[in-house]
Amino acid sequence: MNHIVTVQDAVTAFAPDIEPTSAELDAIEREMPAILADVDLLDAQITAMDRPANELDTRRIRRARHRALTTRRELSNRSAAAMVPGGAA
């Protein structure tokens, strides 16, 4: 019987003591407002799932979606502005 094995190296490291780098932690910190806004949106959606839709739940989801989109827009604008060398022409 022939065994089929992979010939590629593992893509991810398996060491349990590997910590995130400072750059990765900084990236997470920059994205934290968007992460929290997404959590709020999911919370609003989960709350509305187990009962009939009402106006309060609809408004809560709409506000949470608006906050998430606004936060992502601000984050992407901030990232784009940081990447442009020399400012606007």
C-alpha positions as CSV (number, residue, x, y, z in Angstrom):
1,M,0.0,0.0,0.0
2,N,1.4,3.4,-1.0
3,H,0.7,6.3,1.4
4,I,0.0,9.7,0.0
5,V,1.9,12.5,1.8
6,T,2.3,16.2,1.2
7,V,5.6,17.4,-0.1
8,Q,5.1,21.0,0.9
9,D,6.2,22.7,4.2
10,A,3.6,23.8,6.6
11,V,2.3,27.3,5.9
12,T,1.6,28.3,9.5
13,A,3.9,28.0,12.4
14,F,2.9,25.4,15.0
15,A,4.9,26.7,17.9
16,P,2.5,27.6,20.8
17,D,4.7,30.4,22.1
18,I,4.6,32.6,19.0
19,E,3.3,36.1,19.8
20,P,2.1,38.8,17.4
21,T,4.6,41.3,16.3
22,S,4.4,45.0,17.3
23,A,3.3,45.8,13.7
24,E,0.5,43.3,13.9
25,L,-0.6,44.7,17.3
26,D,-0.5,48.2,15.9
27,A,-2.7,47.2,12.9
28,I,-5.2,45.6,15.3
29,E,-5.3,48.7,17.4
30,R,-5.9,50.9,14.3
31,E,-8.8,48.6,13.2
32,M,-10.3,48.3,16.7
33,P,-13.1,50.9,16.1
34,A,-14.2,49.0,13.0
35,I,-14.0,45.7,14.9
36,L,-16.1,47.0,17.7
37,A,-18.7,48.5,15.3
38,D,-19.0,45.1,13.6
39,V,-19.5,43.5,17.0
40,D,-22.3,46.0,17.8
41,L,-23.9,45.2,14.4
42,L,-23.8,41.5,15.0
43,D,-25.2,41.9,18.5
44,A,-28.1,43.9,17.1
45,Q,-28.8,41.3,14.4
46,I,-28.5,38.4,16.9
47,T,-30.9,40.1,19.3
48,A,-33.5,40.6,16.6
49,M,-33.2,37.0,15.3
50,D,-35.1,35.3,18.1
51,R,-38.2,37.5,18.2
52,P,-40.6,39.1,15.6
53,A,-39.2,42.2,14.0
54,N,-40.3,45.5,15.6
55,E,-39.4,49.1,15.0
56,L,-36.9,49.3,17.8
57,D,-34.9,46.4,16.5
58,T,-35.0,47.7,13.0
59,R,-33.7,51.1,14.1
60,R,-31.0,49.5,16.3
61,I,-29.7,47.4,13.3
62,R,-29.9,50.4,11.0
63,R,-27.9,52.6,13.4
64,A,-25.3,49.8,14.0
65,R,-24.9,49.3,10.3
66,H,-24.5,53.0,9.8
67,R,-21.8,53.2,12.5
68,A,-20.0,50.2,11.0
69,L,-20.0,51.7,7.6
70,T,-18.9,55.1,8.9
71,T,-16.1,53.6,10.9
72,R,-14.8,51.6,7.9
73,R,-15.0,54.7,5.7
74,E,-13.0,56.7,8.2
75,L,-10.5,53.9,8.6
76,S,-10.0,53.5,4.8
77,N,-9.7,57.3,4.3
78,R,-7.2,57.5,7.1
79,S,-5.2,54.6,5.6
80,A,-5.4,56.2,2.1
81,A,-4.3,59.6,3.4
82,A,-1.3,58.0,5.1
83,M,-0.2,56.2,2.0
84,V,-0.2,59.3,-0.3
85,P,3.3,60.9,-0.2
86,G,3.5,64.7,-0.4
87,G,-0.1,65.4,0.1
88,A,-2.6,66.5,-2.5
89,A,-1.5,68.0,-5.8
